[in-house]
């Protein structure tokens, strides 16, 4: 690798940063401007002084083994397992059945469309193109979904489909490519292809679970060493991906080669780390992880999309020859996407396994099907010398499919991505729910209220004179009262709406307090996850208009991933995940702290004279009564547990106090060091002393 390659790489990164800033000003999708910038770089690269720009190339190995694992991990790490399982039928229907429908439609219908237009293209070639182009890319569209206010469930379904159909699409691509390389021999080839497709998916899931839990244990074993924890998360993505490819090259069962889907394996391993392994990380690492992987995904996506323009310019097919087939392909792919969406979702709604998906969501899912990095990767993996009997064109199969693929990608980016906002508004998908309308005005009122307090503090500290203070105070007081009036208008006479908002507020307090308790080390991972799971279930119930709790004695089930962990805990090498008396006591005591915190805050709201919005005393009293009943029930259980284990309270209280004191000492030491009151040398010495005391 010479200096021109490095200069090209860093220049492209610099260009991507400029494009990112420009996209914010123009309010245009970042990926759209990247491919345009890539196209503009082509004529610039012909200038001798800038010829180095094209030195950095997208190779199949770079895309497949470096960029793709990064993109998979970054998306899968933040996907909530509970949300996925609750929408597994819709995600599975779109990612597997929908993708296969789209692939077959593009291959079969495309064959007849191309033939009618005068292009004799073998059906197997178009099936390969169908497998490549049927996978959706979440990068650009998800950012737009969030910006334009698409519902959370719709965003989740689309992201889940995009991630899982990367795996199914790549598996379908490998199956069709194998048929092209070795020929189609009737029903035997079809059965072999079908078995290969599903073994790739099933094998990938099993291997992904194994690698995910293995790396979660490794992360737990190095907890406290932040560099090792971050390195292990980097390894879990790439090591799982590469190792699954190595195994696929050598795994033979009963004379049959067994392939594992490296994409599905990396996806599942990443989800395990995100939903299970993240609680084994140090608090500082866990908070840093999203930024760390977000940056890597940003760089990977930037390079892929900006180099797509250069790749398009390097196509060997004359654009005059390719433009008509590209137009036909775009039409066939668009119809194939619609056919894969509407019947699948209609059938799912008919079965009633999940909450009904509205028709306007189907429209957006159909239109918002952008294509991206994975399609380019698959094209580059096609052998340059691939050919089949009957292929008589001057250009190769790879060049033909590359032209169709990149042309389709450009269409989705330049047309679909730029119109998604208009489609969202036209379908009224961005309409605020009653809760969101109240939340909007309530948030504004809270911001203005805190601004008023800050203005008073500035006057007190003599940073504003009386005249300046009065002018600003009067202005923000008007804004505050206006926001309160608008909030009350949004609430209307709906006492239920007020109650739901207050319940969400109370649960938010509990979640914030719970995370602080866990980060201080006062409770174990399994206690934290059990309570967090309980609070998440209550939040979901309120969002769906159901009761928060059925009774003070209600038992909340654990999610599917935790049930799987409990099953694994029976293995000899795994620790015991059952709740002992010590765990139960800490569990009840943590619940007590959360409820006391909520009761204090709700009591303050009930007596606060500044609360002009949620002034429904009856609703506040009803919610307070519920939390007081839950608190009394928790006290009763704690008392019964202590009565049976007399020495338990003394031991655990002393242990908990010691942990809290260590946390306070570390926080005080960090502040001293951050404010440069003590030197690095003193910080390291004192830090080691505290940690040694904690471990002794």
C-alpha positions in Angstrom: 0.0 0.0 0.0 1.7 3.2 -1.1 1.3 6.8 0.1 -1.3 7.6 -2.6 -3.7 5.1 -1.0 -3.4 6.6 2.4 -3.8 10.1 0.9 -6.9 8.9 -0.9 -8.4 7.3 2.2 -7.9 10.4 4.4 -9.1 12.7 1.6 -12.3 10.7 1.2 -12.9 10.9 5.0 -12.4 14.7 4.8 -14.8 15.0 1.9 -17.4 12.9 3.8 -17.1 15.2 6.8 -17.8 18.2 4.6 -20.7 16.4 3.0 -22.1 15.6 6.4 -22.1 19.3 7.4 -23.6 20.2 4.1 -26.4 17.6 4.5 -27.4 19.3 7.8 -27.6 22.7 6.1 -29.5 21.4 3.1 -31.6 19.0 5.1 -30.8 16.3 2.6 -30.1 12.7 3.5 -26.3 12.3 4.2 -26.0 9.1 2.0 -27.6 10.8 -0.9 -25.1 13.6 -0.9 -22.3 11.1 -0.5 -23.0 9.3 -3.7 -23.4 12.6 -5.5 -20.0 13.6 -4.1 -18.6 10.3 -5.3 -19.8 11.0 -8.8 -18.3 14.5 -8.7 -15.0 13.1 -7.7 -14.7 11.1 -10.9 -13.9 14.1 -13.2 -11.8 15.7 -10.5 -9.7 12.5 -10.3 -8.8 12.9 -14.0 -6.9 16.1 -13.1 -3.2 14.9 -12.6 -2.8 16.7 -9.3 -5.9 14.9 -7.8 -5.3 11.5 -9.5 -4.6 10.0 -6.1 -8.3 10.1 -5.2 -9.0 6.8 -6.9 -6.1 5.0 -5.3 -8.2 3.7 -2.4 -10.5 1.0 -3.8 -13.4 -1.0 -2.5 -12.2 -4.6 -2.6 -14.5 -7.5 -1.8 -12.3 -8.5 1.2 -12.3 -5.0 2.7 -16.0 -4.6 2.4 -16.8 -8.2 3.5 -14.4 -8.8 6.4 -13.9 -5.2 7.7 -16.8 -2.9 6.9 -19.7 -5.3 7.0 -19.1 -6.7 10.6 -18.9 -3.1 11.8 -22.2 -2.1 10.2 -24.0 -5.3 11.5 -22.7 -4.9 15.1 -23.5 -1.2 15.4 -27.1 -1.8 14.4 -27.7 -5.1 16.2 -26.1 -3.9 19.5 -28.8 -1.4 20.1 -31.8 -3.7 19.2 -33.9 -4.6 22.2 -34.5 -8.4 22.3 -37.9 -8.0 23.9 -39.0 -5.6 21.1 -37.7 -8.0 18.5 -39.5 -11.0 20.0 -42.8 -9.1 20.3 -42.6 -8.3 16.5 -40.8 -11.4 15.4 -43.7 -12.5 13.1 -43.7 -9.3 11.1 -39.9 -9.0 11.0 -39.6 -12.7 10.0 -42.3 -12.5 7.4 -40.6 -9.5 5.7 -37.0 -10.7 6.2 -37.5 -14.3 5.0 -40.8 -14.8 3.1 -40.9 -11.3 1.7 -37.3 -11.4 0.6 -37.8 -14.8 -1.1 -41.0 -13.5 -2.9 -39.0 -10.4 -4.1 -36.1 -12.5 -5.3 -38.3 -14.9 -7.2 -40.4 -12.1 -8.7 -37.4 -10.2 -9.9 -35.9 -13.4 -11.4 -39.1 -14.8 -13.0 -41.1 -11.7 -13.9 -37.9 -9.8 -14.8 -37.0 -12.6 -17.3 -40.3 -12.1 -19.2 -40.1 -8.2 -18.9 -36.6 -8.2 -20.3 -37.5 -10.7 -23.0 -40.5 -8.6 -24.0 -38.2 -5.5 -24.2 -35.8 -7.4 -26.5 -33.2 -8.4 -24.0 -32.6 -12.1 -23.7 -31.2 -12.4 -20.2 -31.1 -15.9 -18.6 -33.5 -16.3 -15.6 -30.7 -17.5 -13.3 -28.8 -14.3 -13.9 -31.9 -12.2 -12.9 -32.5 -14.5 -9.9 -28.9 -13.6 -8.8 -29.7 -9.9 -9.3 -33.0 -10.4 -7.3 -31.1 -11.9 -4.4 -28.7 -9.0 -4.4 -31.2 -6.2 -4.7 -34.0 -7.5 -2.4 -32.1 -6.7 0.8 -33.0 -3.3 2.3 -30.4 -1.0 3.8 -31.4 0.8 7.0 -28.7 3.5 7.1 -30.4 6.4 5.3 -34.0 5.5 5.8 -33.8 5.0 9.6 -32.3 8.4 10.0 -35.2 9.8 8.0 -37.8 7.8 9.9 -36.6 9.3 13.1 -36.3 12.8 11.8 -39.8 12.8 10.4 -41.3 11.1 13.4 -42.2 7.6 12.2 -43.8 5.5 15.0 -41.3 3.5 17.1 -42.8 0.1 16.2 -42.7 0.9 12.5 -39.0 2.0 12.8 -38.3 -1.2 14.7 -40.0 -3.5 12.1 -38.0 -1.8 9.3 -34.7 -2.0 11.1 -35.3 -5.6 12.1 -36.2 -6.5 8.6 -33.2 -4.7 7.2 -30.8 -6.5 9.6 -32.3 -10.0 9.2 -32.8 -9.8 5.4 -29.1 -9.0 5.1 -28.6 -12.5 6.3 -31.4 -14.2 4.3 -30.5 -12.1 1.2 -26.8 -13.1 1.4 -27.8 -16.8 1.9 -30.0 -16.6 -1.1 -27.2 -15.0 -3.1 -24.8 -17.8 -2.2 -27.4 -20.4 -3.2 -28.1 -18.9 -6.6 -24.5 -18.2 -7.3 -23.7 -21.9 -6.5 -26.4 -23.0 -9.0 -24.9 -20.7 -11.6 -21.4 -22.1 -11.0 -22.4 -25.8 -10.9 -25.6 -25.8 -13.0 -29.2 -26.6 -12.2 -30.0 -30.3 -12.3 -33.8 -30.4 -11.6 -35.5 -31.1 -8.3 -32.3 -32.4 -6.7 -30.6 -29.0 -7.1 -33.7 -27.3 -5.8 -33.9 -29.4 -2.7 -30.2 -29.1 -2.1 -30.5 -25.3 -2.5 -33.4 -25.1 0.0 -31.6 -27.2 2.6 -28.5 -25.1 2.1 -30.5 -21.9 2.6 -32.1 -23.0 5.9 -28.9 -24.7 7.3 -27.0 -21.4 6.7 -29.6 -19.5 8.8 -30.0 -22.1 11.5 -26.3 -22.7 11.8 -25.6 -19.0 11.9 -28.1 -18.6 14.8 -26.6 -21.4 16.9 -23.0 -20.2 16.2 -24.0 -16.6 16.9 -25.5 -17.5 20.3 -22.4 -19.5 21.2 -20.0 -16.7 20.3 -22.2 -14.0 21.9 -22.4 -15.7 25.3 -18.7 -16.7 25.1 -17.6 -13.1 24.6 -20.1 -11.9 27.2 -18.3 -14.1 29.7 -14.9 -12.9 28.5 -16.1 -9.3 29.0 -17.2 -10.1 32.5 -13.9 -11.6 33.3 -12.0 -8.4 32.4 -14.5 -6.0 33.9 -12.7 -2.9 35.1 -10.1 -3.0 32.4 -11.8 -0.6 29.9 -9.3 -1.2 27.1 -9.8 -4.9 27.1 -13.6 -4.6 27.3 -13.7 -2.4 24.2 -11.3 -4.7 22.4 -13.4 -7.7 23.1 -16.5 -6.0 21.6 -14.4 -5.2 18.5 -13.4 -8.9 18.4 -16.8 -10.3 18.8 -18.0 -8.7 15.5 -15.0 -9.6 13.3 -14.0 -12.8 15.0 -17.5 -14.3 14.8 -17.8 -13.2 11.1 -14.4 -14.6 10.0 -14.6 -17.8 12.1 -18.0 -18.6 10.7 -16.6 -18.3 7.2 -13.6 -20.5 8.1 -15.9 -23.1 9.6 -18.1 -23.0 6.4 -15.0 -23.8 4.3 -14.2 -27.0 6.2 -17.5 -28.3 7.8 -18.7 -31.5 6.2 -21.5 -33.6 7.7 -22.4 -37.0 6.0 -20.7 -35.9 2.9 -22.6 -32.6 2.7 -20.9 -29.3 3.0 -22.5 -27.2 5.7 -22.3 -23.4 5.5 -23.0 -21.0 8.3 -24.3 -17.6 7.6 -21.6 -15.2 8.8 -24.0 -12.3 8.7 -26.7 -14.0 10.9 -24.0 -15.3 13.3 -22.6 -11.8 13.7 -26.1 -10.3 14.0 -27.1 -12.8 16.8 -23.8 -12.5 18.6 -24.1 -8.7 18.5 -27.6 -8.8 19.9 -26.5 -11.1 22.7 -23.7 -8.6 23.6 -26.2 -5.7 23.4 -28.9 -7.3 25.5 -26.8 -9.5 27.8 -23.2 -8.6 27.7 -23.6 -4.8 28.1 -24.5 -5.3 31.8 -21.2 -7.0 32.4 -19.3 -4.0 31.2 -17.9 -1.2 33.4 -20.4 1.7 33.6 -18.0 4.0 31.7 -17.5 1.5 28.9 -21.2 0.8 28.6 -21.9 4.5 28.1 -19.0 4.9 25.7 -19.9 1.9 23.5 -22.7 3.6 21.4 -20.4 6.5 20.6 -17.4 4.1 19.8 -19.4 1.9 17.4 -21.4 4.8 16.0 -18.2 6.4 14.9 -16.9 3.3 13.2 -20.2 2.8 11.5 -20.2 6.4 10.3 -16.7 6.0 8.8 -17.6 2.6 7.1 -20.9 4.0 5.6 -19.2 7.2 4.5 -16.5 5.3 2.6 -18.9 2.8 1.1 -21.4 5.4 -0.2 -18.8 7.9 -1.5 -16.9 5.2 -3.3 -20.1 3.9 -4.9 -19.9 6.9 -7.2 -16.4 6.0 -8.3 -17.5 2.4 -8.7 -20.3 3.4 -11.0 -17.9 5.4 -13.2 -15.7 2.4 -13.6 -18.4 0.2 -15.1 -17.3 -1.3 -18.4 -20.8 -1.2 -19.9 -21.5 1.7 -22.1 -24.1 3.9 -20.3 -26.1 4.2 -23.5 -26.4 0.4 -23.6 -27.1 0.0 -19.8 -29.6 2.8 -19.2 -32.6 0.9 -20.7 -32.0 -2.4 -18.8 -31.4 -0.3 -15.6 -34.8 1.4 -16.1 -36.5 -2.0 -16.5 -34.7 -3.4 -13.5 -35.8 -0.4 -11.3 -39.5 -1.0 -12.3 -39.4 -4.7 -11.7 -37.6 -4.3 -8.3 -40.2 -1.7 -7.2 -43.1 -4.0 -8.1 -41.4 -6.9 -6.5 -41.0 -5.0 -3.3 -44.7 -4.1 -3.2 -45.7 -7.7 -3.9 -43.4 -8.8 -1.1 -45.0 -6.3 1.4 -48.8 -6.2 0.9 -49.7 -9.9 0.7 -47.3 -10.8 3.6 -48.6 -8.1 5.9 -52.2 -8.8 4.9 -51.7 -12.4 5.8 -50.0 -11.5 9.1 -52.9 -9.1 10.0 -55.4 -11.9 9.1 -53.7 -14.4 11.4 -53.6 -11.9 14.2 -50.4 -13.0 15.9 -49.3 -9.4 16.4 -50.9 -6.0 16.6 -52.3 -5.0 13.3 -50.0 -3.1 10.9 -51.9 -0.2 9.3 -52.2 0.2 5.5 -50.2 3.5 5.5 -47.3 1.7 7.2 -47.4 -0.8 4.4 -47.1 2.0 1.8 -44.1 3.5 3.6 -42.4 0.1 4.0 -42.9 -0.4 0.3 -41.6 3.0 -0.7 -38.8 3.3 1.9 -36.9 0.3 0.7 -33.4 1.8 0.1 -30.5 -0.4 -1.0 -26.9 0.1 0.0 -23.6 -1.4 1.2 -24.5 -5.2 1.2 -25.7 -5.1 -2.4 -22.3 -3.6 -3.5 -20.5 -6.3 -1.5 -22.4 -9.1 -3.1 -21.8 -7.7 -6.6 -18.0 -7.5 -5.9 -18.1 -11.2 -4.7 -19.3 -12.4 -8.1 -16.4 -14.1 -10.0 -15.1 -11.9 -12.9 -15.2 -14.9 -15.3 -18.7 -16.1 -14.4 -20.6 -17.1 -17.5 -23.3 -19.6 -18.5 -24.4 -21.1 -21.8 -26.4 -18.6 -23.9 -24.7 -15.5 -22.6 -23.7 -13.7 -25.8 -23.2 -10.1 -24.7 -19.9 -8.3 -25.0 -20.0 -7.5 -21.3 -19.7 -10.1 -18.5 -22.5 -11.3 -16.2 -20.8 -9.5 -13.3 -20.6 -6.2 -15.3 -24.3 -6.5 -16.2 -25.5 -7.2 -12.7 -23.2 -4.4 -11.3 -24.8 -1.9 -13.7 -28.4 -3.0 -12.7 -27.5 -3.0 -9.0 -25.8 0.3 -8.8 -28.4 1.9 -11.0 -31.1 0.6 -8.6 -29.2 1.8 -5.6 -28.9 5.3 -7.1 -32.6 5.4 -7.8 -33.5 4.5 -4.2 -31.1 7.1 -2.9 -31.8 9.9 -5.3 -35.5 9.4 -5.7 -36.9 7.4 -2.8 -34.7 8.8 0.0 -35.3 12.4 -1.0 -39.1 11.9 -1.1 -39.6 9.9 2.1 -40.4 13.0 4.1 -43.2 14.0 1.7 -44.5 10.4 1.7 -44.5 10.3 5.6 -46.5 13.6 5.7 -48.9 12.5 2.9 -49.6 9.3 4.7 -50.0 11.2 8.0 -47.6 8.8 9.7 -45.8 11.7 11.4 -49.1 12.8 13.2 -48.5 13.2 17.0 -50.4 10.9 19.3 -52.3 12.5 22.2 -49.5 11.6 24.6 -46.9 13.1 22.3 -48.9 16.3 21.9 -49.1 16.7 25.7 -45.4 15.7 26.0 -44.4 18.4 23.5 -46.1 21.2 25.3 -45.1 19.8 28.8 -41.5 19.6 27.7 -41.6 23.2 26.5 -43.1 24.3 29.8 -40.5 22.5 31.8 -37.7 24.1 29.7 -39.1 27.6 30.2 -39.6 26.9 34.0 -36.0 25.9 34.3 -35.0 29.0 32.3 -36.9 31.1 34.9 -35.0 29.5 37.7 -31.7 30.1 35.9 -32.5 33.8 35.4 -33.2 34.2 39.1 -29.9 32.5 39.9 -28.0 34.8 37.5 -29.5 37.8 39.3 -28.6 36.4 42.6 -25.0 35.9 41.4 -24.9 39.5 40.1 -24.5 38.2 36.5 -27.6 40.1 35.5 -28.8 43.5 36.7 -32.4 44.1 37.9 -33.6 45.6 34.6 -32.1 42.7 32.5 -33.5 40.2 34.9 -37.0 41.6 34.8 -37.1 41.8 31.0 -35.9 38.2 30.6 -38.1 36.9 33.4 -41.2 38.5 31.9 -40.5 37.1 28.5 -40.0 33.5 29.7 -42.9 33.8 32.1 -45.2 34.5 29.1 -43.7 31.5 27.2 -44.2 29.3 30.2 -47.8 30.2 30.7 -48.5 29.9 27.0 -47.0 26.3 27.0 -49.1 25.4 30.0 -52.3 26.6 28.4 -51.5 24.7 25.2 -50.7 21.6 27.3 -54.0 21.9 29.1 -55.8 22.3 25.8 -54.1 19.2 24.5 -55.2 17.2 27.6 -58.8 18.5 27.4 -61.0 16.5 29.7 -59.0 13.3 29.4 -58.1 12.3 32.9 -56.8 9.0 31.5 -54.2 10.9 29.4 -53.0 12.8 32.5 -52.7 9.6 34.4 -50.8 7.9 31.7 -48.3 10.8 31.5 -47.8 10.8 35.2 -47.3 7.0 35.2 -44.7 7.3 32.5 -43.0 10.1 34.5 -43.0 7.9 37.6 -41.5 5.0 35.7 -38.8 7.3 34.2 -37.8 8.3 37.8 -37.6 4.6 38.7 -35.4 3.7 35.7 -33.0 6.6 36.3 -32.6 5.8 40.0 -32.2 2.1 39.2 -29.3 2.8 36.8 -27.5 4.9 39.3 -27.9 2.2 42.0 -26.5 -0.4 39.5 -23.6 1.8 38.4 -22.6 2.4 42.1 -22.3 -1.4 42.4 -25.0 -1.8 45.1 -26.9 -4.5 43.2 -25.9 -7.4 40.9 -26.5 -7.7 37.2 -29.4 -10.2 37.6 -31.2 -7.9 40.1 -30.8 -4.9 37.8 -32.1 -6.8 34.8 -35.0 -8.3 36.7 -36.2 -4.9 37.9 -35.5 -3.2 34.5 -37.5 -5.9 32.8 -40.4 -5.3 35.2 -40.3 -1.5 34.6 -40.1 -2.0 30.8 -43.2 -4.3 30.8 -45.1 -1.6 32.8 -44.0 1.1 30.3 -45.2 -1.0 27.4 -48.5 -1.6 29.1 -49.2 2.1 29.5 -48.2 2.8 25.9 -50.8 0.3 24.8 -53.5 1.8 27.1 -53.4 -1.0 29.6 -53.1 -1.0 33.4 -49.6 -0.5 34.8 -49.8 -3.3 37.4 -52.6 -5.8 38.0 -52.0 -6.1 41.7 -49.3 -5.5 44.3 -48.5 -9.2 44.3 -48.0 -9.4 40.5 -45.2 -11.5 39.2 -43.4 -10.2 36.1 -42.0 -12.8 33.7 -38.4 -12.6 32.4 -37.8 -12.2 28.7 -36.8 -14.9 26.3 -33.1 -14.2 26.4 -33.0 -14.5 30.2 -34.9 -17.8 30.0 -32.3 -19.0 27.6 -29.5 -17.9 30.1 -31.3 -19.8 32.9 -31.3 -22.9 30.8 -27.6 -22.5 30.1 -26.9 -22.0 33.8 -27.5 -25.7 34.4 -24.3 -26.4 32.5 -21.3 -27.1 34.7 -19.2 -24.1 33.6 -22.0 -21.5 34.1 -22.7 -19.8 37.3 -26.0 -20.2 39.3 -28.5 -17.6 38.2 -31.2 -18.5 40.8 -32.2 -16.0 43.4 -30.8 -16.6 46.9 -32.0 -14.9 50.1 -29.3 -12.3 49.8 -30.4 -11.5 46.2 -34.1 -11.3 47.3 -33.3 -8.9 50.1 -31.3 -6.6 47.8 -34.1 -6.9 45.2 -36.8 -5.8 47.7 -34.6 -3.1 49.1 -33.9 -1.7 45.7 -37.6 -1.7 44.9 -38.1 0.1 48.2 -35.6 2.9 47.2 -37.3 3.3 43.8 -40.8 3.6 45.3 -39.7 6.0 48.0 -38.1 8.2 45.3 -41.2 8.2 43.2 -43.5 8.9 46.2 -41.3 11.9 47.2 -41.4 13.3 43.7 -45.1 12.8 43.3 -45.8 14.3 46.7 -43.7 17.3 45.7 -45.8 17.6 42.4 -49.0 17.4 44.4 -48.0 20.3 46.7 -46.0 22.4 44.2 -47.6 25.7 43.4 -45.6 25.9 40.1 -47.3 22.8 38.7 -49.9 24.4 36.4 -50.2 21.4 34.0 -50.7 18.2 36.0 -52.9 19.8 38.7 -55.4 16.9 38.8 -55.1 16.1 42.5 -57.3 13.0 42.3 -55.1 11.4 39.7 -52.0 12.3 41.7 -53.5 10.8 44.8 -54.5 7.7 43.0 -51.0 7.1 41.7 -49.5 7.9 45.1 -51.9 5.4 46.7 -50.7 2.7 44.2 -47.1 3.3 45.0 -47.7 3.4 48.7 -49.5 0.0 48.4 -46.6 -1.4 46.4 -44.2 -0.1 49.0 -46.1 -1.6 51.9 -46.2 -4.9 50.1 -42.4 -4.7 49.6 -41.9 -3.9 53.3 -44.0 -6.9 54.3 -41.9 -9.2 52.1 -38.6 -7.8 53.4 -39.8 -8.2 57.0 -40.8 -11.8 56.4 -37.4 -12.5 54.8 -35.4 -10.9 57.6 -37.5 -12.8 60.2 -36.4 -16.1 58.6 -32.8 -14.9 58.3 -32.0 -12.9 61.4 -28.3 -12.1 60.6 -29.0 -11.3 56.9 -29.8 -7.6 57.5 -26.7 -6.8 59.4 -24.3 -8.4 56.9 -25.9 -7.0 53.8 -26.3 -3.5 55.2 -22.6 -3.4 56.1 -21.6 -4.7 52.7 -23.9 -2.2 50.9 -22.6 0.7 52.9 -19.0 -0.3 52.1 -19.8 -0.4 48.4 -21.5 3.0 48.6 -18.6 4.6 50.4 -16.2 3.3 47.8 -18.4 4.7 45.1 -18.4 8.1 46.8 -14.6 8.0 47.3 -14.0 7.2 43.6 -16.4 10.0 42.5 -14.7 12.5 44.8 -11.3 11.4 43.5 -12.4 11.7 39.8 -13.6 15.2 40.5 -10.3 16.2 42.1 -8.4 14.8 39.1 -10.8 16.3 36.5 -10.5 19.8 38.0 -6.7 19.4 38.1 -6.6 19.8 41.9 -4.3 16.7 42.2 -1.7 15.4 39.8 -1.9 12.3 37.6 0.5 10.5 39.9 -1.6 11.2 43.0 -4.8 10.1 41.2 -3.3 6.8 40.2 -1.9 6.1 43.7 -5.2 6.9 45.4 -7.3 5.1 42.8 -5.2 1.9 43.3 -5.6 2.3 47.1 -9.4 2.5 46.9 -9.6 -0.5 44.5 -7.3 -2.5 46.8 -9.5 -1.8 49.8 -12.6 -2.7 47.8 -11.2 -6.1 46.8 -9.8 -6.9 50.3 
